[in-house]
Amino acid sequence: MNKTPLKLDPDRLFPVDPKARAFARELYATVKSLPIISPHGHTDPAWFAENTPFGNATELLLVPDHYVLRMLYSQGIAMEDLGVAPVGEPSEADPRKAWRLFAQNYFLFRGTPSQMWLDHVFAEVFGLTERLNASTADAHYDHITAALQTPEFRPRAILERFNVGFLATTEGALDPLKHHDKIMADGWGGRVVTTFRPDDVLDASRPDFKSNVEKLGTITNEDTTQWDGYLNALRKRRAFFKAHGATATDHGHPTANTADLGKRAAASLFEKCLAGAASADEQELFRAQMLTEMAGMSLEDGLVMQLHPGVSRSHNPKLHERFGPDKGADIPVAANFVDGLKPLLDKYGNAAELTLILFTLDETTYSRELAPLAGHYPCLRLGPPWWFNDSPEGMTRFRRQVTETAGFYNTVGFNDDTRALLSIPARHDVARRMDCRFLAELVAEGRLEDDEAFDLIVDLTTTLVTDAYRLNDRKPVSSQAAE
């Protein structure tokens, strides 16, 4: 295979019409260099706490990126050969050989967002000028790995280089947040914060639910065998996360179902779940009740809620058991927001002080459910296209289906939801380009004035996300505040 140039079209993703394209360029120029606000993601906080160099190209760009891994696995390539270690075991793969295997199969990503993001990283971050393939694999690997050993490519330096003004990681309710302690002690607590993800202590279908609730009681000094003690323990953990800079909670429930049981019924259901005697329907009812409880607690402490339903997680149980979370193939399923959220909205939907951001993989709900709901209830906002819908086509479908009903200002900008550090600037660049495209087309069609488009592109890039996650309300975070 011959070496071929790697070219990034400066007008990529802009409209084809010359007039609209020219205006999209003008819009993009105003936001291209604005700070990146990344309020929801899954990068490893240890990277920023320890600030040690990444070992090699495979460790940085291949192993953490489940988008890349799932495509390669779908073609019969073993996870182990790509450098992914089974749970509790070290990787036995040679990282260079894993990279070569990746490069040989890079053609699989043609036309996908993954190729667009990775080509952006290769060209813009590492200055590579040839496409990745079998003949360039070693040169790319050596170039990237050598760069990673320089101070300019340490994790904190990467955040500085790409003007990442705010980044939130995501940790389970029982996490001691030691890495965030170090981040705060080093004065980075205002830049890198945590997010409270309590699924480990809210989901009674998990085999470790009972032991997790016991641990919750131990670390909070509450009797979590009792309903009131359990709720108090959750409040304490929320406060602990908030002291570490958290501005939001995140909930990966399989559905958008909520419930509003009376105290006695809720306590009885909790006891049944804790005893392992709850049916699948009762476990779902408990998750539904806990979303409503979390909404009430958000009104108390001001943490923004994020809900990610409509996905069958770890659809491939054998892969999940062997390699852990995010390796077992999450698959979209239908979601019902109108009926599912009704109990929560009946109780809290008119409270403007509450912010509940809704995400979905079920695009059929955009115009039928999500846009009308967010276009009415003061507490609701729409999160951007999530996961493999955060692509040019997915972003276009989202804007076209929700804007007429919910407008722009019931959405929350863009968040990358990524585990791969260097995909952050690439994904935000795609989002900015696609918003410029959409606005330029509205202007070309006479549906929006020029000055409105220039206001909107800044709002879509920074203002909406800053407002939705209440970043302007944050107090300085220090290590003493978390003690």
Secondary structure as UniProt FT lines:
FT   TURN            10..13
FT   HELIX           18..31
FT   TURN            32..33
FT   STRAND          36..38
FT   HELIX           45..50
FT   HELIX           58..62
FT   TURN            63..64
FT   HELIX           66..74
FT   TURN            75..76
FT   HELIX           80..82
FT   TURN            87..88
FT   HELIX           95..104
FT   HELIX           106..109
FT   TURN            110..111
FT   HELIX           113..120
FT   HELIX           121..125
FT   TURN            134..136
FT   HELIX           137..148
FT   HELIX           151..153
FT   HELIX           155..161
FT   TURN            162..163
FT   STRAND          164..168
FT   STRAND          171..172
FT   TURN            173..174
FT   HELIX           178..185
FT   TURN            186..187
FT   TURN            189..191
FT   STRAND          192..193
FT   STRAND          196..197
FT   HELIX           199..202
FT   TURN            204..205
FT   TURN            207..208
FT   HELIX           209..220
FT   TURN            224..225
FT   HELIX           227..243
FT   TURN            244..245
FT   STRAND          248..251
FT   HELIX           263..274
FT   TURN            275..276
FT   HELIX           280..301
FT   STRAND          304..307
FT   STRAND          311..312
FT   TURN            313..314
FT   HELIX           317..323
FT   TURN            325..326
FT   STRAND          331..332
FT   HELIX           337..340
FT   HELIX           342..348
FT   TURN            349..350
FT   TURN            352..353
FT   STRAND          356..358
FT   TURN            363..364
FT   HELIX           366..370
FT   HELIX           371..374
FT   TURN            375..376
FT   TURN            378..379
FT   STRAND          380..382
FT   HELIX           387..389
FT   HELIX           392..406
FT   TURN            409..410
FT   TURN            421..422
FT   HELIX           423..444
FT   TURN            445..446
FT   HELIX           450..458
FT   HELIX           459..463
FT   HELIX           464..468
FT   TURN            469..470
FT   HELIX           471..473
FT   HELIX           480..482
//
